Amino acid sequence: MGFFVSPGVYVKEKDLSNLIPNLATTTAALVGWSAKGDVDNVMLITTPKQFVDEYGQPTVGQYFHYSALAYLENGNKLYALRVHNGAKYGGVKIMQSAAVDANAAIDAGASAKTYQDVSGEDICFEVFGKDPGTWNNLLGVRVTNSDADEYTFHIEVYQTDADGVESIVEDWEVSRKTKIDGYGKQMNLEERINGYSAYIAVADNTSVADTVMPKEQVTTLDLALGSNGSALTDPYAEVSTGWTNNFTNPDDYDVRILINGGYASTGVQGAMKTIAEARKDCLAIFDMPYTQISSVISMVTWRTTTQNYNSSYCALYAPWVKVYDQFNDIVATVPPSGYVGGQLAYNDYVADPWYAPAGFNRGLLNVLGITTVFTQGERDTLYAAGINPLQSFKGQGNVIWGQKTEQTKASALDRVNVRRLLIVLEKSISVELYYFAFEPNNQITRFRITALIEEYLDTLSAKGAFQIESGDRGYRVVCDTSNNTPAVIDSNELHVDVYIKPSRAAEYIQLQAIITSSGASFEELIAKGFSF
């Protein structure tokens, strides 16, 4: 109650319109090696073109690109991280206008795009590729249109294509001073270019007065000494570190699908499994190692002995798939995790996460083929071991033909659709329950929580998330004195129990043909149980 000191009408507002938010269910994450792309940050990629612009075209034998582009066929939100081993920036040094020395390439390959202090040289600023790699060496710059009165000049960026043809790709009007142009935009070369250019970054020599102008470059000066670095000395360890350092905290990146991307080792998969189990809001999609797909026995042995996981937050798929690589004009054999992740996105687009992402309706793969076509007995063996087979059906396509998690205990959570239902339910409700923290643990608060969750679960129930039998709703919410006893309340806790009957997928369909005599009554036979 407010402190009123005189008569009047006092207006107050109280917002009781809490809603449980919709949850993005198809956001994916991927870590892998690339010859191009940002090395300092996880990048949000939403289209195949954006991915190729950032990370370049696929490299044969490397699966980061294939997995990403496969996911982006149906998904539209991918957090990607490039790992590398000693990749270096190509660069050039632009001299001061009065310097005797000409503009030239950086003396040594740079490990960072910062000003290289070369003793005895009158350097004005330096230009690098925006991220390291040999692709830098296809870039060149010209410094033109110097205006000593306005302290402005242009940095033109050129790129040479595969045929050796040079073309201008960017033109920046900048200044070494901190000043605003006629449109109210900052002209300082570092402020204007870094983070905005698709090709270059610049490092100014701040020890030189900002009134000093650069030496013009009338012909293209090529960036040099960019390097992809060495092969990953321990790719699985470095990729594992990339996963652990960037995706462990759910507050950093909100993702639901972790894509293995061909790094099918227990090191990488163990890191992904740990992340998924700790976060409890995502599913890790694993590839079978290529060296194991030659036989069903090898795959089962690897799954049950080498990997030997027991987790409902992971799912394993085999074998590998064959796709057409339009960039290299080859048929490539690639891991399936990117395509499976894309089908999860398609599944949620045409249905909901609690539908099984498998079968001809929601599991059809856009690939040329698979490396092994299994028999029924082989599929039985794989599925019993917790391996989801990809199968080719003649004339009908290539399809995901399983949806088991890697949980070994037989329960509802040994299926992908049930685990994804629980991820959606738990994450969505948890987000909204934060608004009830520090509220009084009384009947009013508990009633509001119950009503809020029941309204949300009614929506899910109407969409087929639960098994509904005998007129029940497929769920029940308990938040009252039965689970909030005086001892619980005195411990400053509030308990909410949600019981659900998750929807189950029809994976085993039995068709019976029952032959009767000519005079038989179908109704009598069915009533007597002869149909079973």
TORKEGU-792467 format. One record per residue (C-alpha): residue number from 1; x, y, z; residue in one letter. Coordinates in steps of 0.001 Angstrom, whole numbers, plus 524288, in hexadecimal, padded with zeros to 5 digits. Example, Ala and Ser with C-alpha at 12.3 -4.5 7.8 and 13.67 -1.06 7.14 Angstrom:
    k      x      y      z  r
    1  8300C  7EE6C  81E78  a
    2  83566  7FBDC  81BE4  s
//
This chain:
    k      x      y      z  r
    1  80000  80000  80000  m
    2  80551  80D6D  7FC4F  g
    3  8076E  818DA  80536  f
    4  7FBE5  821C0  80243  f
    5  7FC12  82F25  808BD  v
    6  7F039  83572  80263  s
    7  7E34D  8312A  7FC53  p
    8  7E396  82D96  7EDE6  g
    9  7E37A  822C2  7E3D0  v
   10  7F02A  81B2C  7E2F8  y
   11  7F27A  81235  7D74D  v
   12  7FA7C  805B7  7D852  k
   13  7FD7C  7FAE9  7CEA9  e
   14  7FFCA  7EC88  7D147  k
   15  80373  7E3C1  7C5E2  d
   16  7FDEC  7D5FE  7C760  l
   17  7FE73  7D2CF  7B8D8  s
   18  80984  7C8F9  7B9F1  n
   19  80B03  7C02D  7AE24  l
   20  81435  7B4C9  7AC0E  i
   21  81C19  7B8AE  7A003  p
   22  81D85  7B0FA  79384  n
   23  82AA5  7AA34  79292  l
   24  833A0  7A9DC  786BB  a
   25  8354D  79B38  784E4  t
   26  83E3C  79A4C  77909  t
   27  849B2  7A34B  77C09  t
   28  85633  79B92  779BA  a
   29  864A7  79C73  77D2A  a
   30  87081  7975A  775B7  l
   31  87F34  797A6  7782F  v
   32  8899B  79415  76E2E  g
   33  89573  79781  765F9  w
   34  8948D  7A158  75AE9  s
   35  89E7F  7A860  75276  a
   36  89696  7B4E5  7537C  k
   37  88DD9  7BB86  75D52  g
   38  88E2E  7C2B8  76A3B  d
   39  8973A  7BC43  7741F  v
   40  893BD  7C4AC  77FC9  d
   41  88503  7C378  78069  n
   42  879CC  7BA06  77EDF  v
   43  87277  7BE98  772CE  m
   44  863B8  7BE5A  770F0  l
   45  860C9  7B90F  76359  i
   46  85303  7B935  75DB4  t
   47  85490  7B5D8  74F3B  t
   48  85D82  7AD52  746D3  p
   49  8626C  7B970  73F9D  k
   50  8660A  7C00C  74C4E  q
   51  86D78  7B3ED  75077  f
   52  8753E  7B342  743C5  v
   53  87801  7C1E9  7445E  d
   54  87D75  7C05A  75218  e
   55  88430  7B314  75184  y
   56  88687  7B0F5  74316  g
   57  88374  7A51C  73AC8  q
   58  88494  7970F  73FAF  p
   59  891FC  790DD  74079  t
   60  89227  782B4  73C0C  v
   61  894FF  779EF  747AB  g
   62  89090  78421  75194  q
   63  88270  78329  75634  y
   64  87FC0  79009  75D2B  f
   65  87A37  79633  750C3  h
   66  87283  78A56  74C4F  y
   67  86BF4  788E0  7598E  s
   68  86885  79747  75A72  a
   69  862FA  7982B  74CB4  l
   70  85B47  78B9D  74EF2  a
   71  854FB  7913B  75B2E  y
   72  85229  79E3B  7546C  l
   73  84A09  7977A  749FD  e
   74  83EFE  7973E  753EB  n
   75  84425  79E64  75FEC  g
   76  84658  7AD00  76084  n
   77  84DF6  7AF90  76CED  k
   78  85B83  7A9C1  76E7B  l
   79  8660C  7ADD6  77813  y
   80  87306  7AA1F  771B7  a
   81  880D5  7AA62  7771B  l
   82  88D54  7A90B  76F24  r
   83  8991E  7A28B  77578  v
   84  8A6EC  7A32A  76FDC  h
   85  8B525  7A074  772EA  n
   86  8BE04  7AC1F  770A0  g
   87  8B6B7  7B275  7655E  a
   88  8BC97  7BFC5  76208  k
   89  8B7B3  7CC59  75C37  y
   90  8BCC8  7D170  74F58  g
   91  8BF9F  7DFED  74FB6  g
   92  8C60E  7EC0D  74A31  v
   93  8CC4B  7F80B  7504A  k
   94  8C865  8056A  74B48  i
   95  8D335  80F56  74D3B  m
   96  8D229  81DA1  7510E  q
   97  8D0E5  826F4  74593  s
   98  8DEA6  82C6E  747A3  a
   99  8E533  81F2A  7499D  a
  100  8F012  81B0E  74078  v
  101  8EC14  80CB3  740DA  d
  102  8E0F2  807D9  73865  a
  103  8D4C6  80121  73D4D  n
  104  8D750  7F28F  73E7D  a
  105  8D2BF  7E599  743E5  a
  106  8D43F  7E319  75278  i
  107  8E1EE  7DDC7  75505  d
  108  8DD03  7D187  75BD4  a
  109  8CFF4  7CAC7  75C49  g
  110  8C7E1  7D0B8  76721  a
  111  8C1A4  7C893  771B5  s
  112  8B89E  7D3D6  7753F  a
  113  8B323  7DF64  76DE6  k
  114  8B9FC  7E9C2  7760D  t
  115  8C437  7F3CA  77263  y
  116  8D149  7ED19  76FF1  q
  117  8DBCF  7F5CA  775CA  d
  118  8E69F  7F4ED  76B90  v
  119  8F227  7FCB0  770AD  s
  120  8F753  8078B  767FB  g
  121  8EBA8  807CA  75EAE  e
  122  8E272  8134E  75D33  d
  123  8D5DB  80B68  75D31  i
  124  8C8EC  812BC  75D3E  c
  125  8BFA6  8072C  75EAB  f
  126  8BE66  7F8E4  75ADC  e
  127  8B403  7F11C  753CB  v
  128  8B0DB  7E2C2  75659  f
  129  8A6CB  7D8E3  7520B  g
  130  89B37  7D947  75B3D  k
  131  89E7A  7CB76  75FA5  d
  132  8AA91  7C308  75D53  p
  133  8AD2F  7B9B6  75223  g
  134  8B30E  7B889  744A2  t
  135  8A6C7  7BEDE  73F38  w
  136  8ACD1  7CBCC  743E2  n
  137  8B70A  7CA7B  73924  n
  138  8AC94  7CC57  72EB6  l
  139  8A9C5  7D9FA  73409  l
  140  8B049  7E6D4  730AA  g
  141  8AE92  7F523  73441  v
  142  8B0CE  80277  72E70  r
  143  8B183  80F34  7361F  v
  144  8ABFD  81A31  72DCD  t
  145  8A58D  8279F  72DE3  n
  146  8AD54  82D4E  7392D  s
  147  8A836  83A5F  73DDC  d
  148  8B22B  840A0  7470C  a
  149  8A8E4  84BC5  74A46  d
  150  89DE7  842D1  74EDF  e
  151  8A729  837FD  75365  y
  152  89F7F  82DE8  74B86  t
  153  8A377  8236C  741CC  f
  154  89DCC  81728  73B89  h
  155  8A183  808FF  73DE0  i
  156  89D3D  80102  7321E  e
  157  89CA8  7F242  733D5  v
  158  89EF5  7E912  7285E  y
  159  89D52  7DA5E  72730  q
  160  8A312  7D10F  71D1B  t
  161  89A5A  7C5C4  718CE  d
  162  89E32  7B7EE  714D8  a
  163  8A0BC  7BC8C  706E6  d
  164  8AA2A  7C70E  70B69  g
  165  8A0B6  7D226  708B4  v
  166  8A17A  7DD83  7124D  e
  167  8956E  7E55C  715FB  s
  168  8923F  7EFA4  7201A  i
  169  8897C  7EAA4  72B07  v
  170  88972  7F5E9  734D0  e
  171  88CD9  8045C  73551  d
  172  88E2A  80B14  74287  w
  173  88F65  819BF  74473  e
  174  89646  81B42  75187  v
  175  89EDA  823D5  759F7  s
  176  8A930  82171  7643F  r
  177  8A287  82BE0  76C66  k
  178  89630  829BE  77440  t
  179  88C58  83171  76C5D  k
  180  87E7F  8309D  76720  i
  181  87AE2  8311B  758B4  d
  182  86F5E  83878  752E9  g
  183  8662C  82D46  75616  y
  184  869C2  82CEF  76477  g
  185  87214  820A1  7632F  k
  186  87F51  81EA8  76972  q
  187  88A9F  81F6E  75FAD  m
  188  895CC  81A71  76823  n
  189  89B80  80F36  7604D  l
  190  89B32  80543  76B5B  e
  191  88D87  80916  76FAC  e
  192  8880B  80908  761E4  r
  193  88E7C  7FCD8  75C50  i
  194  890DE  7F320  76756  n
  195  8851C  7EA84  76978  g
  196  87E2A  7F00F  75D8D  y
  197  886C6  7EC36  7521E  s
  198  88480  7DEC1  74C64  a
  199  892DD  7DDF8  7487A  y
  200  89C62  7E61D  75078  i
  201  89FE1  7EBA3  75DBE  a
  202  8A92E  7F6F1  7606D  v
  203  8B2A4  7FA48  76B5F  a
  204  8B6A7  8087F  76CB0  d
  205  8C40F  80C99  77194  n
  206  8BF3F  814B4  77D05  t
  207  8CD11  8192D  78040  s
  208  8CC77  821CC  77421  v
  209  8C49B  82E74  77474  a
  210  8B713  82CB0  76E8A  d
  211  8B9C8  837F1  7653E  t
  212  8C40E  82FD7  75E0D  v
  213  8BED0  82B0C  75101  m
  214  8C1CE  81DC6  74AC4  p
  215  8C9B0  81BBD  73E73  k
  216  8C0CE  81997  732CC  e
  217  8C107  80C8E  72BB8  q
  218  8BD68  80E19  71D58  v
  219  8BE9A  7FF91  71A25  t
  220  8B900  7F462  721DA  t
  221  8C189  7F034  72D47  l
  222  8BEE8  7E1DC  7301E  d
  223  8BD75  7DCDA  73DF4  l
  224  8C780  7D238  74074  a
  225  8CBA2  7C770  749BA  l
  226  8BDF9  7C380  74DD9  g
  227  8BE19  7B554  7523D  s
  228  8B430  7AAE0  755F3  n
  229  8BDDE  7A612  7600C  g
  230  8C110  797F8  762BF  s
  231  8B788  78CCE  76316  a
  232  8B10A  78BB6  77055  l
  233  8BB26  784A5  778A1  t
  234  8B040  77E35  78049  d
  235  8A3BE  781D9  7792F  p
  236  89AE8  77ACA  7829E  y
  237  8A0DB  78190  78E62  a
  238  8A05C  78EEF  787FB  e
  239  8925E  78D29  78357  v
  240  88EA3  7882C  790D8  s
  241  89488  7946C  796D8  t
  242  88CB9  79CAF  78D53  g
  243  88030  79629  791C6  w
  244  88354  796F4  7A042  t
  245  88825  7A508  7A04B  n
  246  87CB1  7AA88  798A2  n
  247  87056  7A285  79A64  f
  248  8706F  79DB7  7A879  t
  249  8691F  7A981  7ADCF  n
  250  85B10  7AA1E  7A899  p
  251  85ADE  7B8BC  7AB49  d
  252  8655A  7BAC0  7A0DD  d
  253  85EAC  7B3EA  79573  y
  254  850CB  7AECB  7957E  d
  255  851CF  7A250  78D66  v
  256  849CD  795C7  78C61  r
  257  851E2  78D74  78300  i
  258  86066  78A5D  783FD  l
  259  865AF  7857C  776E8  i
  260  87168  77C44  77764  n
  261  87635  7803D  769D7  g
  262  87E3E  773F9  7674D  g
  263  88716  77521  77343  y
  264  8829A  767A9  7776B  a
  265  88BC2  7650B  782B6  s
  266  8884C  7626B  790C5  t
  267  88FF3  76EA4  7943D  g
  268  88768  777D9  78C70  v
  269  87AF4  77047  78EBA  q
  270  87DFB  76F64  79D3B  g
  271  87F2C  77E2E  79DDE  a
  272  8725C  77FD8  79682  m
  273  86B9E  775EB  79F4E  k
  274  87069  77CD9  7AB80  t
  275  86B7E  789E5  7A642  i
  276  85E13  78486  7A29D  a
  277  85C47  77DA6  7AFAC  e
  278  860A5  7898F  7B76A  a
  279  8583F  79323  7AFCD  r
  280  84C7B  789F4  7AEE1  k
  281  84712  79204  7A3AA  d
  282  84D3C  78BE5  7978C  c
  283  84F70  77F10  79077  l
  284  85CC2  77AAD  78B5B  a
  285  85C5A  7746B  77DD4  i
  286  867C5  76AF1  77C15  f
  287  86E3E  764E9  77029  d
  288  87392  75716  76FB3  m
  289  88243  75799  76CA7  p
  290  8849D  75541  75E2E  y
  291  88E77  74AA6  76184  t
  292  883AC  742BD  76821  q
  293  878E4  74322  75DE4  i
  294  87E3E  737C7  755EC  s
  295  87652  72DDC  75DA0  s
  296  86AFD  72D40  76716  v
  297  87350  725A0  770D4  i
  298  87D95  7308B  770C0  s
  299  87332  73ADF  77316  m
  300  86CB1  73382  77E38  v
  301  879CD  73084  78492  t
  302  87DDD  73EC3  783CE  w
  303  870C7  7433B  78964  r
  304  87046  73991  79496  t
  305  87EBC  73881  797EB  t
  306  88650  74470  79352  t
  307  87C10  74F02  794C7  q
  308  87355  747FC  79E99  n
  309  86AD9  753CA  7A20D  y
  310  85E49  75355  7A9CE  n
  311  8575F  7603C  7A7C9  s
  312  84A40  764DD  7A2C1  s
  313  850A0  77199  79E60  y
  314  85822  76AE3  79341  c
  315  85443  763C5  786D2  a
  316  85D49  75C46  77D9A  l
  317  85B1A  75A9C  76EF5  y
  318  86193  751E2  764B5  a
  319  86694  75001  75A4F  p
  320  86BBF  75BD2  752B1  w
  321  8650F  7621A  7470C  v
  322  868CA  7655A  7390F  k
  323  86606  7730F  7342E  v
  324  8691A  77B55  7284E  y
  325  872EB  78608  72B7A  d
  326  86FB6  790D8  721CE  q
  327  87B89  798CF  725CF  f
  328  8859C  78E46  7229F  n
  329  87D22  78706  7189D  d
  330  87EA4  779DE  71F55  i
  331  8765D  76FD7  72653  v
  332  87AF2  770AA  73464  a
  333  8792D  7670F  73F7E  t
  334  875E3  76EE9  74BAC  v
  335  8711D  76C9D  759A2  p
  336  8625C  76CB7  75BB4  p
  337  8613C  77572  767CC  s
  338  85F21  78202  76012  g
  339  8544E  77BC0  75820  y
  340  84DFF  775FC  76442  v
  341  84E7B  7835B  76ACA  g
  342  84806  78920  75EBA  g
  343  83D3F  77EEE  75F6F  q
  344  83AAE  78284  76D98  l
  345  83886  7905A  768C3  a
  346  82F97  78B74  75DED  y
  347  82852  782E8  767AD  n
  348  82546  78EAC  77024  d
  349  82156  796BC  76442  y
  350  81720  78D08  75F80  v
  351  8136B  78779  76CDA  a
  352  818E7  78945  77AAD  d
  353  824D9  784A8  7826A  p
  354  81D1B  779A7  788C3  w
  355  81AE5  7735A  77B7D  y
  356  82508  76940  7778C  a
  357  82F36  76F0B  76E33  p
  358  82FB1  7629C  76634  a
  359  8285F  75B5B  75BA8  g
  360  82381  75FB3  74E66  f
  361  81B6A  76B19  7537D  n
  362  825F1  77230  75B4B  r
  363  832A2  76AA3  7597F  g
  364  834EC  76AC0  74ACF  l
  365  84307  76EE6  74801  l
  366  84714  7777C  73CA1  n
  367  852EC  76F25  7390F  v
  368  85722  766FD  72D68  l
  369  8589D  75AA9  73553  g
  370  85E63  7544E  74158  i
  371  86AD5  74C6A  74299  t
  372  8640A  73FE5  74702  t
  373  85658  73AAF  74482  v
  374  8526B  7326D  75037  f
  375  84A38  72621  7507E  t
  376  83EEE  724EE  75A15  q
  377  8474F  71C87  76302  g
  378  85251  7267F  762BE  e
  379  848EC  7317C  7660D  r
  380  843BF  72954  77161  d
  381  8518F  72768  77666  t
  382  85510  735C7  77549  l
  383  84884  73A80  77B92  y
  384  849E4  73131  78708  a
  385  85750  73732  7897F  a
  386  851F8  74521  78922  g
  387  856C9  74889  77B6E  i
  388  84D0F  74F56  772A4  n
  389  84E87  749CD  764EC  p
  390  84D87  751EB  758B2  l
  391  84716  7496E  74E67  q
  392  84563  749DE  73FC9  s
  393  8386A  744DC  73A77  f
  394  838B1  74278  72BE6  k
  395  8301C  74C31  724D0  g
  396  82C7C  75326  73175  q
  397  838D9  75A16  735AC  g
  398  84277  75A58  740EC  n
  399  83C8E  75BD3  74E43  v
  400  83F71  75C70  75CD2  i
  401  83A11  74F7B  761AA  w
  402  83B71  750B0  77052  g
  403  83A2E  75A51  77B80  q
  404  84085  7545C  78760  k
  405  8487E  75C10  7910C  t
  406  8548B  755CE  7970E  e
  407  84D9B  752F9  7A3CC  q
  408  84F21  7445F  7A665  t
  409  843F9  7437B  7B02A  k
  410  8370D  74043  7A9A0  a
  411  82E44  74BE8  7AC6C  s
  412  82741  756CC  7A549  a
  413  833EC  75E99  7A527  l
  414  83ABC  754C2  79C6B  d
  415  833D4  75B7B  79113  r
  416  837F8  7684D  78AC7  v
  417  82A37  76DE4  789BD  n
  418  827CD  76C17  7985E  v
  419  834DF  77200  79C3C  r
  420  83236  77DBE  79370  r
  421  82496  77F48  7995C  l
  422  82AA7  77FB8  7A6EA  l
  423  834DB  7899C  7A266  i
  424  82A24  7928F  79D3D  v
  425  8218D  790F1  7A928  l
  426  82C1E  79273  7B37D  e
  427  83332  79DB8  7ACFB  k
  428  826E6  7A590  7A9F4  s
  429  820FD  7A40B  7B76E  i
  430  82DEB  7A6AD  7BE50  s
  431  82FB2  7B385  7B720  v
  432  8229A  7B8A6  7BBEC  e
  433  82423  7B37B  7C9C9  l
  434  82F8A  7BCDE  7CBA6  y
  435  82543  7C78D  7CD1E  y
  436  81FF3  7C0C1  7D92E  f
  437  82CEF  7C082  7E047  a
  438  82C10  7C868  7ECFB  f
  439  81D2D  7C8BA  7EC6B  e
  440  815DA  7C46F  7F8B7  p
  441  8142F  7B5B3  7F991  n
  442  805A2  7B679  7FC0D  n
  443  7F8FD  7B19F  7F61B  q
  444  7F7FA  7BCF4  7EC89  i
  445  8058B  7BAD4  7E6D5  t
  446  8038A  7AC32  7E5CA  r
  447  7F669  7AE28  7DF2B  f
  448  7FC5B  7B786  7D540  r
  449  80746  7ADE2  7D236  i
  450  7FDBF  7A2A3  7D08A  t
  451  7F4BF  7AA6B  7C7A7  a
  452  80036  7AF4F  7BF90  l
  453  805E9  7A1CC  7BD40  i
  454  7F8A9  79B7D  7BAB3  e
  455  7F58B  7A5A2  7B057  e
  456  80287  7A2D2  7A9B7  y
  457  800FE  79409  7AA8A  l
  458  7F340  79507  7A4FC  d
  459  7F954  79AE8  798D5  t
  460  8033C  78FE4  797D4  l
  461  7F8B9  785C6  79A49  s
  462  7F07E  78B27  78F22  a
  463  7FC4A  78961  7864D  k
  464  7FDDB  77B0E  789AE  g
  465  808DC  77BE1  793A1  a
  466  8026C  77281  79D3F  f
  467  7FB6B  76577  79D50  q
  468  7ED3E  768AB  7A076  i
  469  7E4FC  75D6F  7A53E  e
  470  7D840  75C17  7ACC5  s
  471  7D580  76A89  7AB93  g
  472  7E184  76F49  7B306  d
  473  7EA36  77A0F  7ADDA  r
  474  7F6B8  77232  7AD94  g
  475  7FCC9  77A44  7B867  y
  476  7FAF0  77F35  7C634  r
  477  80114  78AA2  7CD74  v
  478  802D4  789D9  7DC2B  v
  479  8069E  79631  7E35D  c
  480  7FF3F  7969E  7F034  d
  481  800C8  792F0  7FE6D  t
  482  802AE  7849B  7FAF5  s
  483  8104A  7873E  7F588  n
  484  81282  79456  7FC38  n
  485  811F3  79006  80A51  t
  486  8155E  79916  81599  p
  487  82307  7933A  815BA  a
  488  824C8  7963E  8073D  v
  489  81FBE  7A416  808E2  i
  490  82891  7A655  814AC  d
  491  83419  7A23B  80C24  s
  492  830B2  7AD60  802C3  n
  493  82D51  7A3A7  7F81A  e
  494  821A2  7A2D9  7EF0F  l
  495  81F1B  795B4  7E8AE  h
  496  81820  793D0  7DBB7  v
  497  8158C  785FC  7D6CB  d
  498  81124  783CC  7C8DC  v
  499  80C76  77630  7C546  y
  500  80B78  772FC  7B6D4  i
  501  80831  76799  7ADF5  k
  502  81106  76A3D  7A245  p
  503  80C62  76717  794B1  s
  504  81277  75AAA  78F49  r
  505  815EC  75832  7811D  a
  506  81099  74C38  77A14  a
  507  81D86  745E9  77648  e
  508  818EF  737E1  7753B  y
  509  80CCF  73638  76CD9  i
  510  806C1  728AB  76C6F  q
  511  7FDA7  72544  76153  l
  512  7F581  718F6  762C1  q
  513  7EDA9  712AA  757F2  a
  514  7E32A  70A61  75E88  i
  515  7DC6C  7007F  755D5  i
  516  7CED3  6FC07  759A8  t
  517  7C491  6F2B4  7545B  s
  518  7BA44  6F80E  74B3B  s
  519  7AFA4  6F82A  7558F  g
  520  7B7A0  6FDE7  7609F  a
  521  7B362  70A35  767BF  s
  522  7BE42  71432  768AA  f
  523  7B7F7  71A76  77491  e
  524  7B76C  70D97  77BFC  e
  525  7C592  70A4B  778C7  l
  526  7CA55  717C0  77D14  i
  527  7C224  71706  78988  a
  528  7C81C  709D6  78CB2  k
  529  7D5DA  70F34  78AD5  g
  530  7D951  70781  77EB1  f
  531  7DF74  7139D  778AA  s
  532  7EAAB  71310  78270  f
//
